[in-house]
Amino acid sequence: MNILHLDSAITGETSVSRKLTGDIVAKLKANHPSASVTYRDLALGVPAIDGTWVEATRGAAGDGSAAHTAAVATSDTYLKEVQDADVLVIGMPIYNFSIGAPLKSWIDQIARAGISFRYTEAGPEGLLKGKRAIVAYSASGTPMGSDLDHASDYLRFILGFFGITDVEFIAADNLVFDRDASLARANAELEKLAA
């Protein structure tokens, strides 16, 4: 088993989602001791896509300039990590009712026609099939699945667009109102998680 462990919280050691992703990976490793883990801290910086990226990743893969080569290399690295993974463990803290910029930038980097998805006469087809995603959802006061939550449905949709349809959430989503109960619920969900 190959695990891709992605954190995106900008709050460092105090992050609930980071604690949850660590616990999820530990549970997976306990049940699969030979599993490999690739770790990426998205909060350290993921380049936002721009005009250079679009030129480099669409059509004839750019003009071979240093800027185009660098843009494609970063995107290719992220994609290779996903392609090699059997399980993605994704930390998704909620900022202002949605996902944070580091995670969104990573999604933009791996959204590559012909690599992570393709368009067919029958509609779009995800090309990253056969993978499982476990998402650690943390929020001060945005209940997952509520009208305030503009993150979980989006992440489930975009992963499905890429072909990753086995998506589970572990939620600690009421931290500002009842931190202890919220963490207890998340830990209970984690215990039931099939490894």
Residue pairs with C-beta under 8 A, 6 or more apart in sequence:
1 28
1 32
1 34
1 35
1 36
1 86
1 87
2 35
2 36
2 38
2 84
2 85
2 86
2 87
3 25
3 28
3 29
3 35
3 36
3 37
3 38
3 85
3 86
3 87
3 88
3 89
4 37
4 38
4 40
4 81
4 82
4 84
4 85
4 87
4 88
4 89
5 21
5 25
5 37
5 38
5 39
5 40
5 89
6 21
6 40
6 42
6 88
6 89
6 90
6 91
6 103
6 106
7 15
7 17
7 18
7 21
7 39
7 40
7 41
7 42
7 43
7 91
8 17
8 41
8 42
8 43
8 90
8 91
8 92
8 93
8 99
8 100
8 102
8 103
8 106
9 15
9 16
9 17
9 18
9 43
9 91
9 93
9 100
9 138
10 43
10 93
10 95
10 100
10 102
11 93
12 18
15 91
15 93
15 138
16 93
16 136
16 138
16 172
16 175
16 183
16 186
17 91
17 92
17 93
17 136
17 137
17 138
17 172
18 91
20 91
20 136
20 138
20 170
20 172
20 186
20 190
21 89
21 90
21 91
21 136
23 187
23 190
24 89
24 134
24 136
24 170
24 190
24 193
25 37
25 89
27 190
27 193
27 195
28 35
28 87
28 89
28 195
29 35
29 37
30 195
31 195
32 195
38 81
38 84
38 85
40 78
40 81
42 102
42 103
42 105
42 106
43 102
45 102
46 78
46 102
46 105
46 106
46 109
47 53
47 71
47 74
47 105
47 109
48 101
48 105
48 108
49 105
49 108
49 109
52 67
52 68
52 71
53 71
53 75
53 109
55 62
55 63
55 68
56 62
56 67
56 68
56 69
56 71
56 72
57 71
57 72
57 75
57 112
58 113
61 68
61 72
62 68
62 69
62 71
62 72
74 109
75 109
75 110
75 112
78 106
78 109
78 110
79 109
79 110
79 112
79 115
79 116
82 88
82 110
82 116
82 128
82 131
82 162
83 128
85 131
86 130
86 131
86 132
87 131
87 132
87 133
87 134
88 131
88 132
88 133
88 134
88 164
89 133
89 134
89 136
90 103
90 133
90 134
90 135
90 136
90 155
91 135
91 136
91 138
92 99
92 103
92 135
92 136
92 137
92 138
92 151
92 152
92 155
93 100
93 138
93 139
94 137
94 138
94 139
94 140
94 142
94 149
94 151
94 173
97 142
97 148
97 149
97 150
97 151
98 150
98 151
98 154
99 151
99 154
99 155
107 158
110 116
110 162
111 117
111 158
111 162
113 119
114 127
115 127
116 126
116 127
116 128
116 162
116 163
117 124
117 125
117 126
117 127
117 161
117 162
117 163
118 124
118 125
118 127
119 125
124 161
125 163
126 160
126 161
126 162
126 163
126 164
126 165
127 162
127 163
128 162
128 163
128 164
129 163
129 164
129 165
130 163
131 163
131 164
131 166
132 164
132 166
132 167
132 168
133 159
133 164
133 166
133 167
133 168
134 167
134 168
134 169
134 170
134 193
135 152
135 155
135 167
135 168
135 169
135 170
136 169
136 170
136 172
136 186
137 144
137 151
137 152
137 169
137 170
137 171
137 172
137 173
138 171
138 172
138 173
138 175
139 149
139 171
139 172
139 173
139 174
139 175
140 175
140 176
141 173
141 174
141 175
141 176
141 177
142 148
142 149
142 151
142 173
143 149
143 173
143 174
144 152
144 169
144 171
144 173
145 152
149 173
152 169
155 167
156 167
159 165
159 167
160 167
168 193
170 186
170 189
170 190
170 193
171 185
171 186
171 189
172 182
172 183
172 185
172 186
173 182
174 181
174 182
175 182
175 183
